[in-house]
């Protein structure tokens, strides 16, 4: 059982940066692929970025490529999402999630067993 707690969200001007952190406890963080999802008002939850166990493999939503970076520090049981050049369209609640091992599809929210409470990111123009 893994518990996840996000932090680092807030209000930022367009073009600014935020770094989200997700602290894991209660389980083996290093054995879970991790993802960041977001949900904007009136929209479904979408995968923003994901990262494998070691941190070597990362994948990004097309709209955030080149702006966002996902990373993990297994020694600290923490995954990060560095968000640069933020746009108003990035406004959403951002969720950290831990996935099951051995799957072939890590783009679907159903592949993730554990979720944080979410942290609000608001980007103003």
ChimeraX commands (.cxc) that place a marker at each C-alpha (Angstrom):
marker #1 position 0.00,0.00,0.00 radius 0.5
marker #1 position 1.48,3.28,-1.14 radius 0.5
marker #1 position 0.35,6.67,0.03 radius 0.5
marker #1 position 1.11,9.66,-2.15 radius 0.5
marker #1 position 1.08,13.32,-1.25 radius 0.5
marker #1 position 1.56,16.05,-3.83 radius 0.5
marker #1 position 2.85,19.50,-3.13 radius 0.5
marker #1 position 4.15,22.51,-5.01 radius 0.5
marker #1 position 1.06,23.67,-6.81 radius 0.5
marker #1 position -0.12,27.23,-6.78 radius 0.5
marker #1 position -0.82,30.31,-8.82 radius 0.5
marker #1 position 1.73,31.37,-11.40 radius 0.5
marker #1 position 1.84,33.78,-14.30 radius 0.5
marker #1 position 2.04,32.49,-17.85 radius 0.5
marker #1 position 5.65,31.78,-18.70 radius 0.5
marker #1 position 6.51,30.96,-15.14 radius 0.5
marker #1 position 7.61,27.73,-13.55 radius 0.5
marker #1 position 6.54,25.38,-10.81 radius 0.5
marker #1 position 7.98,22.17,-9.47 radius 0.5
marker #1 position 5.54,19.61,-8.17 radius 0.5
marker #1 position 6.67,17.00,-5.71 radius 0.5
marker #1 position 5.05,13.71,-4.82 radius 0.5
marker #1 position 6.18,12.03,-1.64 radius 0.5
marker #1 position 5.46,8.33,-1.25 radius 0.5
marker #1 position 5.19,6.33,1.92 radius 0.5
marker #1 position 3.86,3.02,3.15 radius 0.5
marker #1 position 5.15,0.89,0.29 radius 0.5
marker #1 position 8.02,0.17,-2.05 radius 0.5
marker #1 position 8.17,3.32,-4.13 radius 0.5
marker #1 position 11.04,2.05,-6.26 radius 0.5
marker #1 position 8.90,-0.84,-7.53 radius 0.5
marker #1 position 6.25,1.37,-9.09 radius 0.5
marker #1 position 6.26,3.14,-12.41 radius 0.5
marker #1 position 5.02,6.63,-11.67 radius 0.5
marker #1 position 2.89,9.10,-13.51 radius 0.5
marker #1 position 1.57,12.61,-13.31 radius 0.5
marker #1 position -1.97,13.20,-14.46 radius 0.5
marker #1 position -3.99,16.35,-14.65 radius 0.5
marker #1 position -7.63,17.21,-14.85 radius 0.5
marker #1 position -8.83,20.57,-16.05 radius 0.5
marker #1 position -12.34,21.87,-15.38 radius 0.5
marker #1 position -14.84,20.09,-17.57 radius 0.5
marker #1 position -12.27,17.69,-18.96 radius 0.5
marker #1 position -11.18,14.15,-18.28 radius 0.5
marker #1 position -8.04,13.11,-16.53 radius 0.5
marker #1 position -5.05,12.94,-18.87 radius 0.5
marker #1 position -1.56,11.58,-18.47 radius 0.5
marker #1 position 0.99,14.37,-18.43 radius 0.5
marker #1 position 4.16,12.38,-17.91 radius 0.5
marker #1 position 5.33,8.99,-16.75 radius 0.5
marker #1 position 8.59,7.46,-15.65 radius 0.5
marker #1 position 9.87,3.92,-15.23 radius 0.5
marker #1 position 11.37,2.37,-12.11 radius 0.5
marker #1 position 14.89,3.60,-12.63 radius 0.5
marker #1 position 14.00,6.94,-14.14 radius 0.5
marker #1 position 15.70,6.11,-17.42 radius 0.5
marker #1 position 12.51,6.02,-19.49 radius 0.5
marker #1 position 10.16,8.97,-19.58 radius 0.5
marker #1 position 7.16,9.84,-21.71 radius 0.5
marker #1 position 5.21,13.06,-22.07 radius 0.5
marker #1 position 1.95,14.39,-23.31 radius 0.5
marker #1 position 2.68,16.08,-26.63 radius 0.5
marker #1 position 1.51,19.47,-25.43 radius 0.5
marker #1 position 4.03,19.54,-22.57 radius 0.5
marker #1 position 7.08,18.14,-24.36 radius 0.5
marker #1 position 10.03,20.44,-23.99 radius 0.5
marker #1 position 8.39,22.28,-21.11 radius 0.5
marker #1 position 7.83,19.64,-18.44 radius 0.5
marker #1 position 10.30,17.19,-16.97 radius 0.5
marker #1 position 9.44,14.21,-14.81 radius 0.5
marker #1 position 12.09,12.76,-12.53 radius 0.5
marker #1 position 12.32,10.52,-9.52 radius 0.5
marker #1 position 14.59,10.05,-6.57 radius 0.5
marker #1 position 14.06,6.54,-5.30 radius 0.5
marker #1 position 16.25,7.14,-2.28 radius 0.5
marker #1 position 13.86,9.90,-1.23 radius 0.5
marker #1 position 10.70,8.10,-2.37 radius 0.5
marker #1 position 9.78,11.16,-4.37 radius 0.5
marker #1 position 8.76,11.92,-7.93 radius 0.5
marker #1 position 8.88,15.41,-9.37 radius 0.5
marker #1 position 7.33,17.32,-12.19 radius 0.5
marker #1 position 9.25,20.39,-13.23 radius 0.5
marker #1 position 6.97,22.64,-15.22 radius 0.5
marker #1 position 8.47,25.49,-17.21 radius 0.5
marker #1 position 6.98,27.98,-19.64 radius 0.5
marker #1 position 3.57,27.43,-18.14 radius 0.5
marker #1 position 0.51,28.31,-20.15 radius 0.5
marker #1 position -3.05,29.02,-19.05 radius 0.5
marker #1 position -4.06,25.74,-20.68 radius 0.5
marker #1 position -1.91,23.95,-18.10 radius 0.5
marker #1 position -4.34,25.00,-15.40 radius 0.5
marker #1 position -5.62,21.85,-13.75 radius 0.5
marker #1 position -5.48,19.70,-10.69 radius 0.5
marker #1 position -2.35,17.61,-10.95 radius 0.5
marker #1 position -2.27,14.10,-9.53 radius 0.5
marker #1 position 0.63,11.83,-8.76 radius 0.5
marker #1 position -0.02,8.13,-9.31 radius 0.5
marker #1 position 1.79,4.83,-8.83 radius 0.5
marker #1 position 1.25,2.05,-11.36 radius 0.5
marker #1 position 1.33,-1.71,-11.24 radius 0.5
marker #1 position 4.30,-3.58,-12.68 radius 0.5
marker #1 position 4.22,-5.77,-15.76 radius 0.5
marker #1 position 1.66,-3.89,-17.80 radius 0.5
marker #1 position 1.94,-2.88,-21.44 radius 0.5
marker #1 position -0.09,0.30,-21.28 radius 0.5
marker #1 position 0.89,3.02,-18.83 radius 0.5
marker #1 position -1.12,5.76,-20.49 radius 0.5
marker #1 position -4.40,4.73,-18.92 radius 0.5
marker #1 position -5.38,5.84,-15.47 radius 0.5
marker #1 position -6.63,2.32,-14.77 radius 0.5
marker #1 position -3.02,1.10,-14.76 radius 0.5
marker #1 position -2.33,3.14,-11.65 radius 0.5
marker #1 position -3.30,1.75,-8.27 radius 0.5
marker #1 position -2.42,4.60,-5.96 radius 0.5
marker #1 position -3.24,8.26,-6.25 radius 0.5
marker #1 position -2.42,11.42,-4.41 radius 0.5
marker #1 position -5.00,13.96,-3.37 radius 0.5
marker #1 position -4.07,16.35,-6.16 radius 0.5
marker #1 position -2.55,19.79,-6.16 radius 0.5
marker #1 position -4.02,22.78,-7.94 radius 0.5
marker #1 position -1.98,24.54,-10.60 radius 0.5
marker #1 position -3.42,27.78,-11.89 radius 0.5
marker #1 position -1.70,29.70,-14.66 radius 0.5
marker #1 position -2.89,33.22,-15.28 radius 0.5
marker #1 position -2.39,35.23,-18.44 radius 0.5
marker link #1:1,2 radius 0.2
marker link #1:2,3 radius 0.2
marker link #1:3,4 radius 0.2
marker link #1:4,5 radius 0.2
marker link #1:5,6 radius 0.2
marker link #1:6,7 radius 0.2
marker link #1:7,8 radius 0.2
marker link #1:8,9 radius 0.2
marker link #1:9,10 radius 0.2
marker link #1:10,11 radius 0.2
marker link #1:11,12 radius 0.2
marker link #1:12,13 radius 0.2
marker link #1:13,14 radius 0.2
marker link #1:14,15 radius 0.2
marker link #1:15,16 radius 0.2
marker link #1:16,17 radius 0.2
marker link #1:17,18 radius 0.2
marker link #1:18,19 radius 0.2
marker link #1:19,20 radius 0.2
marker link #1:20,21 radius 0.2
marker link #1:21,22 radius 0.2
marker link #1:22,23 radius 0.2
marker link #1:23,24 radius 0.2
marker link #1:24,25 radius 0.2
marker link #1:25,26 radius 0.2
marker link #1:26,27 radius 0.2
marker link #1:27,28 radius 0.2
marker link #1:28,29 radius 0.2
marker link #1:29,30 radius 0.2
marker link #1:30,31 radius 0.2
marker link #1:31,32 radius 0.2
marker link #1:32,33 radius 0.2
marker link #1:33,34 radius 0.2
marker link #1:34,35 radius 0.2
marker link #1:35,36 radius 0.2
marker link #1:36,37 radius 0.2
marker link #1:37,38 radius 0.2
marker link #1:38,39 radius 0.2
marker link #1:39,40 radius 0.2
marker link #1:40,41 radius 0.2
marker link #1:41,42 radius 0.2
marker link #1:42,43 radius 0.2
marker link #1:43,44 radius 0.2
marker link #1:44,45 radius 0.2
marker link #1:45,46 radius 0.2
marker link #1:46,47 radius 0.2
marker link #1:47,48 radius 0.2
marker link #1:48,49 radius 0.2
marker link #1:49,50 radius 0.2
marker link #1:50,51 radius 0.2
marker link #1:51,52 radius 0.2
marker link #1:52,53 radius 0.2
marker link #1:53,54 radius 0.2
marker link #1:54,55 radius 0.2
marker link #1:55,56 radius 0.2
marker link #1:56,57 radius 0.2
marker link #1:57,58 radius 0.2
marker link #1:58,59 radius 0.2
marker link #1:59,60 radius 0.2
marker link #1:60,61 radius 0.2
marker link #1:61,62 radius 0.2
marker link #1:62,63 radius 0.2
marker link #1:63,64 radius 0.2
marker link #1:64,65 radius 0.2
marker link #1:65,66 radius 0.2
marker link #1:66,67 radius 0.2
marker link #1:67,68 radius 0.2
marker link #1:68,69 radius 0.2
marker link #1:69,70 radius 0.2
marker link #1:70,71 radius 0.2
marker link #1:71,72 radius 0.2
marker link #1:72,73 radius 0.2
marker link #1:73,74 radius 0.2
marker link #1:74,75 radius 0.2
marker link #1:75,76 radius 0.2
marker link #1:76,77 radius 0.2
marker link #1:77,78 radius 0.2
marker link #1:78,79 radius 0.2
marker link #1:79,80 radius 0.2
marker link #1:80,81 radius 0.2
marker link #1:81,82 radius 0.2
marker link #1:82,83 radius 0.2
marker link #1:83,84 radius 0.2
marker link #1:84,85 radius 0.2
marker link #1:85,86 radius 0.2
marker link #1:86,87 radius 0.2
marker link #1:87,88 radius 0.2
marker link #1:88,89 radius 0.2
marker link #1:89,90 radius 0.2
marker link #1:90,91 radius 0.2
marker link #1:91,92 radius 0.2
marker link #1:92,93 radius 0.2
marker link #1:93,94 radius 0.2
marker link #1:94,95 radius 0.2
marker link #1:95,96 radius 0.2
marker link #1:96,97 radius 0.2
marker link #1:97,98 radius 0.2
marker link #1:98,99 radius 0.2
marker link #1:99,100 radius 0.2
marker link #1:100,101 radius 0.2
marker link #1:101,102 radius 0.2
marker link #1:102,103 radius 0.2
marker link #1:103,104 radius 0.2
marker link #1:104,105 radius 0.2
marker link #1:105,106 radius 0.2
marker link #1:106,107 radius 0.2
marker link #1:107,108 radius 0.2
marker link #1:108,109 radius 0.2
marker link #1:109,110 radius 0.2
marker link #1:110,111 radius 0.2
marker link #1:111,112 radius 0.2
marker link #1:112,113 radius 0.2
marker link #1:113,114 radius 0.2
marker link #1:114,115 radius 0.2
marker link #1:115,116 radius 0.2
marker link #1:116,117 radius 0.2
marker link #1:117,118 radius 0.2
marker link #1:118,119 radius 0.2
marker link #1:119,120 radius 0.2
marker link #1:120,121 radius 0.2
marker link #1:121,122 radius 0.2
marker link #1:122,123 radius 0.2
marker link #1:123,124 radius 0.2
marker link #1:124,125 radius 0.2
view
